[in-house]
C-alpha cells in the first residue's frame, strides 16, 4: 500500500482560560496534543485580543490533523484529537481552537543585511528568545487573485519586512484545517522579531506599497493579524 508524502506545518492551539480559574501549564500547553510534534513555542497575546494564549506546534506531518477519524489508519483523526483536547480541559478553558497550517516557504538571513526565500528552509524555525515578538498575518485573497497574492509576498512584501529592525525569520503557511470558533485565513505569514524592534516604524511603513494596496483591495475578507510574545520553546 502506497504511503503519502508527509506534509510539514504547524498547529496553532488557541485557547482562552476561564475567568477566576487557576489554569495549569499543562492545560495551556499540553506537551503533545497531536502526533509528529518536533518543537513547541508557547506565546501569549501582546495585542490585547482574545484568545489570549497561542501554542505553536511544529509538526513533521499534518496528515493526522486533517484526516477524519473514520479514514485514519490508527490513533484517530484530527476531529477526535481536537475533541479529546476540548474534553480534557473543559473545566479550565473557556475555548479551544485548532488552526492547522501547511508549510509553503520561508525566508532566512544569508548575510547581515540580506535574506533569501527558500522552500527548503528548516521547517522548524529557530526558536526566538523569550520576549521576542511573533506576528501572524493571515490573508484571504479572492480565488482569482491567489497567484498575485503569492507573488506579492514572495517577491516584495517578505523581503521588505526583513529590513524592519529586529527581524529574525519568516515562515509562510496555507490553511489546511480549522477546528473550533477561531476565525482563520487562507494563508499566513509568520514573522519573528526581537523584543526591541521597528514594528510600526519607517522601515515597517515602507512595506505598504502600491502592490500592497492592490492586494488589500483583492481580499475576500479583511486580514487577520495577531501579535504574540514568546514565553518559552521546547
Buried (B, 14 or more C-beta within 10 A) or exposed (E): EEEEEEBBBBBBBBBBBBEEEEBEEEBBBBEEBBBBBEBBBBBEBBEEEEBBBBBBBBBBBBBBBBBEEEEBEEEBBBBBBBBEBBEBBEEBBBBBBBBBBBBBBBBBEEEEEEBEBEEEBEBBBEBBEEEBBBBBBBBBBBEEBBEBBBEBBBEBBBBBBBBBBBBBBBBBBBBBBBBBEBEBBBBBBBBBBBEEBBBEEEBBEEBEEEBBEEBEEBBEEEEBBBBBBBBEBE
